[in-house]
Amino acid sequence: MTQVILLCILILVASVVGTATGFGTSTVMIPVMTLFVPLPITLLFVGIIHLCGDIWKVLLFKRGFEWKLVLGFGIPGIVASFLGASLSLHAQALPLKQILGAFLILYVVYLLVKRNWSLPKTHTTAVCGGSLSGLFAGFFGIGGAVRGAFLMAFNLPKEVYIFTSGLIALFIDVTRISRYIWGGTRLGQNLLLALLAGIPISFIGAYTAKRFLDKLPQKQFRVFVAVFLALVGAKLLIWS
């Protein structure tokens, strides 16, 4: 029961962070859960919570729909996430996490120096972003940071950013969760209880984050997301 309560608290914190930044749920939960749960089981549990968070983002920020951006990111992301999830069942590649961490830190520094810089809203850019975020989501469970980096470079309004991130992640999460289960990963009784309790708690976290974002000016939103990207990068670089 203690484990269930601790997981519910973790879910609440991760849901607030994950909704407010467009990524981060997995980044908060995975390092903690892997301390006492095997990685494949952690990826499945966190993937389901992440999927619920995707649904809440879509429902709470539905005014931000841009279908071309969603399809450009989503379709390549589905394919890449299946490949990444397949690889995660058989391989570990920690140096790649450190490379990703260094990239995110340098990327954020560049964006803060060049505040008016943005990527072209082209199909090619979306495909590249979707493919990379899907691959990392399936393999490491942290593809949201890569997706957030690409979406932030589009300099989108915060509602569009959160909705697009959530809907793309939903496609990717359904794919990778199916692959984890197909590969034989299952949750124990305590984790199933935590999951049942954690789903409504994740909505409370998402709603809390929405109230915060409603009050956050658009000009400060990009900096807010950049700070969390840098924190993720530091975590991957130092503590991977």
Secondary structure by P-SEA (a helix, b strand, c coil): caaaaaaaaaaaaaaaaaaaacccccccccccccccccaaaaaaaaaaaaaaaaaaaaaaacccccaaaaaaacaaaaaaaaaaaaaaaccccaaaaaaaaaaaaaaaaaaaaaccccccccaaaaaaaaaaaaaaaaacccaaaaaaaaaaaacccaaaaaaaaaaaaaaaaaaaaaaaaaacccccaaaaaaaaaaaaaaaaaaaaaaaaaaaccccaaaaaaaaaaaaaaaaaaccc
